[in-house]
Amino acid sequence: MVENRIYRIFKRGSRTYFYNSLFFPKEVREDVFILYSFVREADNFVDAVPQKKDEFCEYFGKFCKAWDGERSGDLVLDGFVEMAKRKKFEKEWIKAFLCSMEMDLTKKHYDTVEEVNEYVYGSAEVVGLMMCRILGVNDRFFPNARALGKAMQYINFIRDIHEDNRLGRTYIPTSELQLYGLKDLREETARKSPECFSALIDHQMEWYLRWQSEAEKGYGGLDRNVRIPVMNASDMYKWTAMKILRDPMIVYRKKVKPSKARIVLNLLKKKVSVK
């Protein structure tokens, strides 16, 4: 049974992932909850205002010791290490994730696409690889899992432009902004040049759709009982993407997210239609 603390951390962290994960088989669901509570706990340190740098560094250190066999006393961390070893996660994946979270403590802007890709590998692609091990997916589908993680993360970057502005961050690379004559992604800049801002978002969505298409080629590697929640989570990100694409300035008015009802109803429809 999932511990209450792990349940609460995951539920507060992501509506889309949380409600879709409820439909995984029990043994899978518990491991997914453990994974995302670990991911969210690390992310919470760097997203806090002010950032909890010392606490994050301590967490990173505790992970390294726990991996080597020394229990940390942290329910989330110790549970994650046990599960990670049981499911044969690569230590490099976990360190890549923690290193990307560490980047959020110091790096506020990304100049090039390559720099963003380095961050996204650790913050999202390796999480897709971890999910593959939890779901029992053949390693040949790893590229598809990485593509799905990358696609979802990029939609988060676009959806959270306004929120990241308040944190002093910009994940869309400066080289991309310059292509469209934008000096930054502040609301006043976008409102002065709405056509340029819309063109930038259109271009970013082209990347998203390319990665999403690559991800969808891997759905056949999933058993039906886990494929439906994964597909539905992906659908909800696509819904978010299309809503923003129709009205890019919406990112400054609200955080675009599907409702709980939309997530669950779409999933139930998939249960009927997906073979």
C-alpha positions as CSV (number, residue, x, y, z in Angstrom):
1,M,0.0,0.0,0.0
2,V,1.3,3.5,-0.9
3,E,2.3,5.5,2.1
4,N,0.2,8.7,2.7
5,R,3.2,11.0,2.3
6,I,4.1,9.5,-1.1
7,Y,0.4,9.7,-2.2
8,R,0.2,13.4,-1.1
9,I,3.4,14.5,-2.8
10,F,2.4,12.9,-6.1
11,K,-1.2,14.2,-6.0
12,R,0.0,17.8,-5.3
13,G,2.6,17.6,-8.0
14,S,0.8,16.6,-11.2
15,R,-2.9,16.3,-11.9
16,T,-2.4,14.6,-15.3
17,Y,0.2,12.0,-14.2
18,F,-1.6,11.4,-10.9
19,Y,-5.1,10.6,-12.2
20,N,-3.8,8.5,-15.1
21,S,-1.5,6.6,-12.8
22,L,-4.5,5.5,-10.7
23,F,-5.5,3.3,-13.6
24,F,-2.3,1.3,-13.7
25,P,-2.4,-2.2,-12.2
26,K,-1.8,-2.1,-8.4
27,E,1.8,-3.4,-8.5
28,V,2.7,-0.9,-11.2
29,R,0.8,1.9,-9.6
30,E,2.8,1.7,-6.4
31,D,6.1,1.9,-8.1
32,V,5.0,4.8,-10.3
33,F,3.9,6.7,-7.2
34,I,7.3,6.1,-5.6
35,L,9.1,7.3,-8.7
36,Y,7.1,10.5,-9.0
37,S,7.2,11.3,-5.3
38,F,11.0,11.2,-5.6
39,V,11.0,13.3,-8.7
40,R,8.6,15.8,-7.2
41,E,10.5,16.0,-3.9
42,A,13.7,16.9,-5.6
43,D,12.0,19.4,-7.9
44,N,10.3,21.1,-4.9
45,F,13.7,22.1,-3.5
46,V,14.7,24.0,-6.6
47,D,11.3,25.5,-7.3
48,A,10.8,26.9,-3.8
49,V,10.9,30.6,-3.3
50,P,13.6,31.2,-2.1
51,Q,15.3,28.1,-3.5
52,K,16.4,25.5,-0.9
53,K,19.9,24.9,-2.2
54,D,21.4,23.5,0.9
55,E,18.4,21.1,1.3
56,F,18.8,19.9,-2.3
57,C,22.5,19.3,-1.9
58,E,21.8,17.3,1.2
59,Y,19.2,15.3,-0.7
60,F,21.6,14.6,-3.5
61,G,24.2,13.5,-1.0
62,K,21.7,11.3,0.8
63,F,20.8,9.6,-2.5
64,C,24.4,8.7,-3.2
65,K,24.9,7.2,0.3
66,A,21.5,5.4,0.1
67,W,22.5,3.9,-3.3
68,D,25.7,2.6,-1.6
69,G,23.6,0.9,1.1
70,E,23.3,3.5,3.8
71,R,19.6,4.2,4.7
72,S,18.8,7.9,4.7
73,G,15.8,7.8,7.0
74,D,13.8,9.6,4.3
75,L,10.7,7.5,3.4
76,V,10.6,8.8,-0.2
77,L,14.3,8.5,-0.9
78,D,14.8,5.1,0.7
79,G,11.7,3.7,-1.0
80,F,12.9,5.1,-4.4
81,V,16.4,3.5,-4.0
82,E,14.8,0.1,-3.1
83,M,12.5,0.3,-6.1
84,A,15.2,1.6,-8.5
85,K,17.4,-1.3,-7.7
86,R,14.6,-3.8,-7.9
87,K,13.6,-2.5,-11.3
88,K,17.3,-2.2,-12.5
89,F,17.4,1.6,-13.1
90,E,20.8,2.8,-14.3
91,K,22.5,5.0,-11.7
92,E,23.5,7.3,-14.5
93,W,19.8,8.0,-15.2
94,I,19.2,9.1,-11.6
95,K,22.3,11.2,-11.5
96,A,21.4,12.9,-14.8
97,F,18.0,13.8,-13.3
98,L,19.5,15.2,-10.1
99,C,22.1,17.1,-12.1
100,S,19.3,18.7,-14.2
101,M,17.5,19.7,-11.0
102,E,20.8,21.2,-9.8
103,M,21.0,23.3,-12.9
104,D,17.8,25.0,-11.8
105,L,19.7,26.4,-8.8
106,T,22.2,28.3,-11.0
107,K,21.2,28.4,-14.6
108,K,18.3,30.8,-15.5
109,H,18.7,31.0,-19.3
110,Y,19.7,28.7,-22.1
111,D,21.5,30.1,-25.1
112,T,21.2,27.2,-27.5
113,V,19.0,24.3,-28.3
114,E,21.9,22.0,-27.3
115,E,21.9,23.4,-23.8
116,V,18.2,22.9,-23.5
117,N,18.5,19.3,-24.7
118,E,21.1,18.6,-22.0
119,Y,18.7,19.8,-19.4
120,V,15.7,17.9,-20.9
121,Y,17.6,14.6,-21.0
122,G,18.0,14.7,-17.3
123,S,14.7,16.3,-16.3
124,A,12.4,14.2,-18.5
125,E,13.9,11.7,-20.9
126,V,15.5,9.6,-18.2
127,V,12.2,9.6,-16.3
128,G,10.7,8.0,-19.4
129,L,13.5,5.3,-19.3
130,M,12.7,4.7,-15.6
131,M,9.0,4.3,-16.5
132,C,10.0,1.7,-19.1
133,R,11.6,-0.4,-16.5
134,I,8.6,-0.1,-14.2
135,L,6.2,-1.0,-17.0
136,G,8.3,-3.9,-18.2
137,V,8.9,-2.4,-21.7
138,N,11.6,-3.8,-23.9
139,D,14.7,-1.7,-24.2
140,R,14.2,-1.3,-27.9
141,F,11.4,1.1,-27.2
142,F,13.7,3.4,-25.1
143,P,14.0,6.0,-27.9
144,N,10.2,6.3,-28.0
145,A,10.0,6.7,-24.2
146,R,12.7,9.4,-24.4
147,A,10.8,11.2,-27.1
148,L,7.6,11.2,-25.0
149,G,9.4,12.6,-22.0
150,K,10.9,15.3,-24.1
151,A,7.6,16.2,-25.8
152,M,5.8,16.5,-22.5
153,Q,8.6,18.5,-20.9
154,Y,8.6,21.0,-23.8
155,I,4.9,21.6,-23.4
156,N,5.5,22.3,-19.8
157,F,8.1,24.9,-20.8
158,I,5.6,26.6,-23.0
159,R,2.7,26.3,-20.6
160,D,4.7,27.6,-17.7
161,I,6.3,30.6,-19.5
162,H,4.5,33.1,-17.1
163,E,5.3,31.1,-14.0
164,D,9.0,30.7,-15.0
165,N,9.2,34.4,-15.6
166,R,8.4,35.0,-12.0
167,L,11.2,32.5,-11.0
168,G,13.6,34.4,-13.4
169,R,13.9,31.4,-15.7
170,T,13.5,30.9,-19.5
171,Y,13.8,27.4,-20.9
172,I,13.1,28.3,-24.6
173,P,16.6,29.0,-25.8
174,T,17.8,32.6,-26.6
175,S,18.8,31.5,-30.1
176,E,15.1,30.7,-30.7
177,L,13.9,34.1,-29.3
178,Q,16.3,35.9,-31.5
179,L,15.0,34.2,-34.6
180,Y,11.7,35.9,-34.0
181,G,13.0,39.3,-32.8
182,L,12.1,38.8,-29.1
183,K,14.5,39.9,-26.4
184,D,12.8,37.8,-23.7
185,L,9.5,36.1,-22.8
186,R,8.0,38.7,-20.5
187,E,4.4,39.4,-21.0
188,E,5.0,43.1,-22.0
189,T,7.5,41.9,-24.7
190,A,5.0,39.4,-26.1
191,R,2.2,41.9,-26.1
192,K,4.3,44.4,-28.0
193,S,5.0,41.8,-30.7
194,P,2.2,39.3,-30.6
195,E,2.8,38.1,-34.2
196,C,6.4,37.4,-33.3
197,F,5.4,35.6,-30.1
198,S,2.8,33.5,-31.9
199,A,5.4,32.6,-34.6
200,L,7.8,31.5,-31.9
201,I,5.2,29.3,-30.3
202,D,4.2,27.8,-33.6
203,H,7.8,26.8,-34.2
204,Q,8.2,25.3,-30.7
205,M,5.0,23.3,-31.3
206,E,6.5,21.8,-34.5
207,W,9.3,20.4,-32.4
208,Y,6.8,19.0,-29.9
209,L,4.7,17.4,-32.6
210,R,7.8,15.7,-34.1
211,W,8.8,14.2,-30.7
212,Q,5.2,13.3,-30.0
213,S,5.0,11.4,-33.3
214,E,8.1,9.5,-32.5
215,A,6.7,8.6,-29.1
216,E,3.5,7.3,-30.5
217,K,5.4,4.7,-32.6
218,G,6.3,3.0,-29.3
219,Y,2.8,2.5,-27.9
220,G,2.9,-1.1,-29.4
221,G,5.6,-2.0,-26.9
222,L,3.1,-1.5,-24.0
223,D,0.7,-4.1,-22.7
224,R,-2.9,-2.9,-23.0
225,N,-3.4,-2.5,-19.2
226,V,-0.6,0.1,-19.0
227,R,-0.9,1.5,-22.5
228,I,-4.2,3.2,-21.9
229,P,-3.0,5.4,-19.0
230,V,0.2,6.3,-20.9
231,M,-1.7,7.2,-24.1
232,N,-4.2,9.2,-22.1
233,A,-1.5,11.2,-20.3
234,S,0.0,11.9,-23.7
235,D,-3.5,13.0,-25.1
236,M,-3.8,15.5,-22.2
237,Y,-0.5,17.1,-23.1
238,K,-1.6,17.2,-26.7
239,W,-4.9,18.9,-25.6
240,T,-2.8,21.4,-23.7
241,A,-0.6,22.0,-26.7
242,M,-3.5,22.6,-29.1
243,K,-5.2,24.9,-26.7
244,I,-2.1,27.1,-26.5
245,L,-1.5,26.9,-30.2
246,R,-4.9,28.3,-30.9
247,D,-4.3,31.2,-28.5
248,P,-0.6,31.6,-27.5
249,M,-1.2,34.6,-25.2
250,I,-3.3,32.3,-23.0
251,V,-0.1,31.3,-21.2
252,Y,0.0,34.8,-19.6
253,R,-3.6,34.6,-18.4
254,K,-3.7,31.1,-16.8
255,K,-1.9,27.8,-16.5
256,V,-3.5,25.6,-19.1
257,K,-4.3,22.2,-17.6
258,P,-7.0,19.6,-18.4
259,S,-9.6,19.1,-15.6
260,K,-9.8,16.0,-13.6
261,A,-13.1,15.2,-15.4
262,R,-11.5,15.6,-18.8
263,I,-8.7,13.3,-17.8
264,V,-10.9,10.5,-16.4
265,L,-13.6,10.7,-19.1
266,N,-11.1,10.5,-21.9
267,L,-9.4,7.6,-20.2
268,L,-12.7,5.7,-19.9
269,K,-13.4,6.3,-23.5
270,K,-10.0,4.8,-24.3
271,K,-10.8,1.7,-22.3
272,V,-13.7,1.1,-24.7
273,S,-11.9,2.0,-27.9
274,V,-8.3,0.7,-27.5
275,K,-7.8,-2.9,-28.3
